[in-house]
Amino acid sequence: MLRHDGVVIDLGQHSTVVARALLGSILHGPNGSGRVVETEAYGGAEDPASHAARGLTPRTEPMFGPAGILYVYLIYGMYHCANVVTGPEGDGQAVLIRAIEPVKITESMRAARPKARRDVDIANGPGKLCQALGIDRTHDGLDLAKPRSRVRLELAKPPPKNAIVQATRIGLSVAQDTPWRWYLQDSAWVSKR
């Protein structure tokens, strides 16, 4: 359960419910903070695109933990991706945070993303936002609800439903037509339209 300023999200719900609910929330990392503008849901063992579909491994262990845990993995041997574990413990569901809009672009963020020529390129993708916020595998397994955690989520009032777009997930070799991606329609920080 995440609570902040009267807003409550039960992270134990299915990843598709949580993915929508996290839009507008603030993700805090070592280098700064950003408003979540894009998410993707992964439905555990039943979802062929989910890491959980391969079963419990040392890499995926946090996915099978309690809701609210941070699951960080490495793709292409160089980019970290941050996920919020959801659903019942042992189910392996998670929400990938695909893009954020920095609350304030800090010097640490700029230093971590030197190739970003425009401000909107600092955190408009899952690997980019992890670089910008300083999130890596050392943060894997952290409790995102703890106020003093190095990486944490702070809930915000959810955006109106008509401001949210539902689309298919990106960059998958299986289950490409599953419409489990959500983003804020007017955000310039979304990774892809």
ABEGO torsion letter per residue (X at the ends): XBBBGGBBBBAABBAAAAAAAABGBBBBBAAEBBBBABBBBBAEAABAABAAAAEBBAAAAAAABBBGBBBBBBBGGABBBBBBBBEBBGAGBBBBBABBBBABBBAAAAAABAABABAAAAAAEAAAAAAAAGBBAAABGBBAABAABABBBBBBBBBBAAABBBBBBBGBABGAABBABBBBAABAABABX
